[in-house]
Amino acid sequence: MVSASSSGSRRGMEAFASRDFRRYQTGRVMAILGAEAQAVAVAWQIYSITHRAIDLGYTGLALFLPGLIFLLPAGHTADRFDRRHVILVCYSLQVLCTGALVELARRDTRNILAIYAVLFLVGTGRAFSGPASAALIPHLVPEKHFVNAVTWGGAVFQLANITGPALGGLLYTFPVERFLHGTGLEGAGIVYVFTLGTLLWFLVLVSTLHVRPGRMEHRAFSLEVVLAGFRYVIRASMLLGSFSLDLFVVLLGGATALMPIFAHDLLHQGPRGLGMLRAAPAVGAVIMSLVMARFPLRRRAGRWLFVCVSIFGAATVVFGYSRVLWLSLLSLAVAGAADTISVIIRGSILQLATPAEMRGRVSAVNSLFIGASNELGEFESGLTAQWWGAVRATVIGGVGALAVAGLWTVLFPGLRKADELTAQSLRAQIPYDEISSLP
């Protein structure tokens, strides 16, 4: 049961009336700050060792593979066990992995395979924590405030994305040898120490949450139960369209993995410039999140989703052609703003159109699509950049995202026609017999 007092909550900030929501989002800020700073350090460290685009792509592949391998048990775990406990265990693994990165950096390793091995373990933790985290949010706020919670969750994520990459770039170049001379902690090492601290603070805050969602799925483990999430997504074409739209648009249009190349070779910037590029989408995203929290989307959610995806693709094309820093930053900010509206709509559809007892398994399916679009997208970006060059790969990807947006409006008319973001409105588009026939 979520306790939330309406008194003291302002319009657009209703979700923050919940104590657990406030604590969880505070912890997320810290964890994402550390993760984004760490991503910048890993990318720059690997590129400085090999100077090959394909090796940047392999970082995404190392993070994606665990999500594919552990997809089914991760979703079942989120429904079978207390989701708060699952998150705590997974982030404890993240702490161990970051500690390993600190030691590798201290030894000034040139062995990128060791870094990939640690990233694989990081991806394993994310594979299990992702479904549990997504399924936990509805327990933190009343249903009537859920869309507001999703909006602010996106704002928190993007706010940390603004600061995290820039902070990672600053820490990477910080003259730490003046203060920690002889420790070997400089460059990537000091960034990883910072990440370690943020992860520990996240664990402390999550451990103090009052919510105890307990076990949602009471049936014993079986292949039929585990696959129920897949079957639900396939039968609910609106969910399948939402998940697959994100998969192909970000898979084609994402250029995050190539930013070290744009920063170093095309814009002639250093680690700080890379941090600015990584933060730019989040700047646009957090501004749009604040606007959406104050003026939430009321109607025609499906149409707005496709409009924003098209804007994202066009902004990616502009970024690919840009040779000046300000235009690159502006195009990335526009892409981030458009993507934020898309994330709010898709996140609301995911949780509100799914029964509570299946949210872990359905969220696991969504995590697979997200992982494929993000981490596998980084591998795709590195591979195509190796073939065609970074500029051509980015521009073609943006054009591809536009093409997918147009095609999906035809293939998934139910998604295009989605109107109000409420459980009643969204579930009305999924035939009852398709829900009741699931195990």
Residue pairs with C-beta under 8 A, 6 or more apart in sequence:
2 18
2 20
2 139
2 140
2 141
2 142
2 211
3 18
3 19
4 14
4 17
4 18
4 141
4 142
4 145
5 17
6 14
6 17
8 17
9 16
9 17
11 294
12 148
12 293
12 294
12 295
12 296
13 148
13 152
13 293
14 141
14 144
14 145
14 148
15 21
15 140
15 141
15 145
15 148
15 149
15 152
16 22
16 152
17 145
18 140
18 141
18 142
18 145
19 210
20 139
20 140
20 209
20 210
20 211
21 140
21 141
21 149
23 205
23 206
23 208
23 209
24 136
24 140
24 205
24 206
24 209
25 152
25 153
25 156
26 205
27 201
27 202
27 204
27 205
27 206
28 153
28 156
28 157
28 160
28 202
29 156
29 159
29 160
30 160
30 198
30 199
30 201
30 202
30 205
31 91
31 198
31 199
31 202
32 156
32 157
32 160
32 161
32 164
33 160
33 163
33 164
33 167
33 198
34 98
34 164
34 194
34 195
34 196
34 197
34 198
34 199
35 164
35 195
35 198
36 160
36 161
36 163
36 164
36 165
36 168
36 278
37 164
37 165
37 167
37 168
37 171
37 191
37 194
37 195
38 98
38 101
38 168
38 191
38 192
38 195
39 164
39 165
39 168
39 278
40 164
40 165
40 168
40 169
40 172
40 191
40 271
40 274
40 275
40 278
41 168
41 171
41 172
41 187
41 188
41 191
41 192
42 59
42 101
42 115
42 119
42 188
43 56
43 59
43 257
43 259
43 260
43 274
44 172
44 188
44 260
44 271
44 274
45 105
45 115
45 187
45 188
46 55
46 56
46 59
46 112
46 115
47 55
47 56
47 260
47 261
47 264
49 55
49 110
49 112
50 112
52 386
53 258
53 261
53 382
53 385
53 386
53 390
54 382
54 383
54 385
54 386
55 112
55 382
56 257
56 258
56 260
56 261
56 378
56 381
56 382
57 257
57 378
57 379
57 380
57 381
57 382
57 383
57 385
57 386
58 112
58 116
58 379
58 382
59 115
59 116
59 119
59 257
59 378
60 257
60 374
60 375
60 376
60 377
60 378
60 379
60 381
60 382
61 375
61 376
61 378
61 379
62 116
62 117
62 119
62 120
62 123
62 375
63 119
63 120
63 122
63 123
63 126
63 371
63 375
63 378
64 123
64 371
64 372
64 374
64 375
64 376
64 379
65 120
65 123
66 120
66 121
66 123
66 124
66 126
66 127
67 74
67 123
67 126
67 127
67 130
67 367
67 368
67 371
67 372
67 375
68 368
68 371
68 372
69 127
70 124
70 127
70 128
71 127
71 364
71 365
71 367
71 368
72 226
72 227
72 364
73 128
73 226
74 127
74 128
74 130
74 131
74 364
74 367
75 131
75 226
75 229
75 360
75 361
75 362
75 363
75 364
75 365
75 367
76 217
76 221
76 225
76 226
76 360
76 361
76 364
77 86
77 128
77 131
77 132
77 360
78 86
78 128
78 131
78 132
78 135
78 359
78 360
78 361
78 363
78 364
79 135
79 215
79 216
79 217
79 357
79 358
79 359
79 360
79 361
80 215
80 216
80 217
80 221
80 360
81 215
82 212
82 213
82 214
82 215
83 132
83 133
83 135
83 136
83 139
83 213
83 360
84 136
84 206
84 209
84 211
84 212
84 213
86 128
86 129
86 132
87 129
87 132
87 133
87 136
87 206
88 203
88 206
88 207
89 128
90 125
90 126
90 128
90 129
90 132
91 125
91 129
91 199
91 202
91 203
91 206
92 203
93 121
93 124
93 125
94 122
94 125
94 126
94 199
95 196
95 199
95 200
95 203
96 121
97 118
97 119
97 121
97 122
97 125
98 192
98 195
98 196
98 199
99 196
100 118
100 121
101 115
101 118
101 188
101 192
101 195
102 185
102 189
102 192
102 193
102 196
104 111
104 114
104 115
104 118
105 184
105 185
105 187
105 188
105 189
105 192
106 183
106 184
106 185
106 189
107 184
108 184
109 115
123 371
123 375
126 371
127 367
127 371
130 363
130 364
130 367
130 370
130 371
131 360
131 361
131 363
131 364
131 366
131 367
132 360
134 347
134 350
134 351
134 359
134 363
134 366
134 367
135 213
135 216
135 351
135 359
135 360
135 363
136 211
136 213
137 146
137 149
137 150
137 153
137 351
138 146
138 351
138 356
138 359
139 211
139 213
140 149
140 211
141 148
141 149
143 352
143 423
146 348
146 351
146 352
147 296
147 344
147 348
147 352
147 421
148 293
148 296
150 344
150 347
150 348
150 351
151 289
151 292
151 293
151 296
151 344
152 289
152 293
153 347
154 285
154 289
154 340
154 343
154 344
154 347
155 285
155 286
155 289
155 290
155 293
157 285
158 281
158 282
158 285
158 286
158 289
158 336
158 340
159 282
159 286
160 282
161 278
161 279
161 281
161 282
161 285
161 286
162 279
162 282
162 283
162 286
163 279
164 278
164 279
165 274
165 275
165 276
165 277
165 278
165 279
165 282
166 272
166 275
166 276
166 278
166 279
167 194
167 275
168 191
168 271
168 275
168 278
169 270
169 271
169 272
169 273
169 274
169 275
169 276
169 278
170 272
170 275
171 190
171 191
171 194
172 187
172 188
172 190
172 191
172 271
173 187
173 270
173 271
173 272
174 190
176 185
176 186
176 190
177 186
180 186
180 190
185 193
216 356
216 357
216 358
216 359
216 360
217 225
217 357
217 358
217 360
217 361
219 225
219 439
224 439
225 439
226 361
228 358
228 361
228 438
228 439
229 358
229 360
229 361
229 362
229 363
229 364
229 365
230 361
230 365
231 438
232 239
232 354
232 358
232 361
232 362
232 435
232 438
233 239
233 240
233 243
233 362
233 365
234 240
235 430
235 434
235 438
236 353
236 430
236 434
237 412
237 414
237 415
238 349
238 353
238 412
238 414
238 415
238 418
238 426
238 429
238 430
239 349
239 350
239 353
239 354
239 362
240 412
241 408
241 411
241 412
241 414
241 415
242 305
242 345
242 346
242 349
242 350
242 415
243 346
243 365
243 366
243 369
244 369
244 408
245 305
245 309
245 346
245 404
245 405
245 408
245 412
245 415
246 342
246 346
246 369
246 370
246 373
247 369
247 370
247 372
247 373
248 373
248 400
248 401
248 404
249 309
249 312
249 313
249 373
249 401
249 404
249 405
250 373
250 374
250 377
250 401
251 372
251 373
251 376
251 377
251 380
252 377
252 380
252 396
252 397
252 398
252 400
252 401
252 404
253 312
253 313
253 316
253 335
253 397
253 398
253 400
253 401
254 373
254 374
254 377
254 378
254 381
254 397
255 262
255 316
255 319
255 320
255 381
255 394
255 397
256 278
256 374
256 377
256 378
256 381
257 377
257 378
257 379
257 381
257 382
258 381
258 382
258 385
258 390
258 393
258 394
259 274
259 277
259 278
260 274
261 385
261 390
262 277
262 328
262 390
263 269
263 270
263 273
263 274
263 277
264 270
264 274
265 390
266 323
266 390
266 391
267 273
267 277
267 323
267 324
267 325
267 328
269 276
269 277
269 325
273 325
276 325
276 329
277 328
277 329
277 332
280 328
280 329
280 330
280 332
280 333
280 336
281 332
281 333
281 335
281 336
281 339
282 336
283 329
283 333
283 336
284 332
284 333
284 334
284 335
284 336
284 337
284 338
284 340
285 336
285 337
285 339
285 340
286 340
287 337
288 336
288 337
288 338
288 340
288 341
289 340
289 344
292 340
292 341
292 344
297 304
297 341
297 344
297 345
297 421
298 420
299 419
299 420
300 419
301 345
301 348
301 349
301 418
301 419
301 420
301 421
302 345
302 415
302 416
302 417
302 418
302 419
303 416
304 341
304 345
305 341
305 342
305 345
305 346
305 415
305 418
306 405
306 408
306 409
306 416
308 338
308 339
308 341
308 342
309 338
309 342
309 401
309 404
309 405
310 402
310 405
310 406
311 334
311 335
311 338
312 335
312 338
312 339
312 342
312 401
313 398
313 399
313 400
313 401
313 402
313 404
313 405
314 398
314 402
315 331
315 332
315 334
315 335
315 338
315 398
316 331
316 335
316 394
316 395
316 397
316 398
316 401
317 394
317 395
317 398
317 399
318 327
318 331
318 334
318 398
319 328
319 331
319 332
319 335
319 394
319 398
320 391
320 392
320 394
320 395
320 397
320 398
321 391
321 395
322 328
322 331
345 418
345 421
348 421
348 426
349 418
349 421
349 426
350 362
350 363
350 366
351 359
352 421
352 422
352 423
352 426
352 427
353 423
353 426
353 427
353 429
353 430
354 362
354 363
355 435
358 438
381 393
381 394
381 397
384 393
384 396
384 397
385 393
385 394
387 393
388 396
408 415
409 416
414 429
417 429
418 425
418 426
418 429
419 425
420 426
427 435
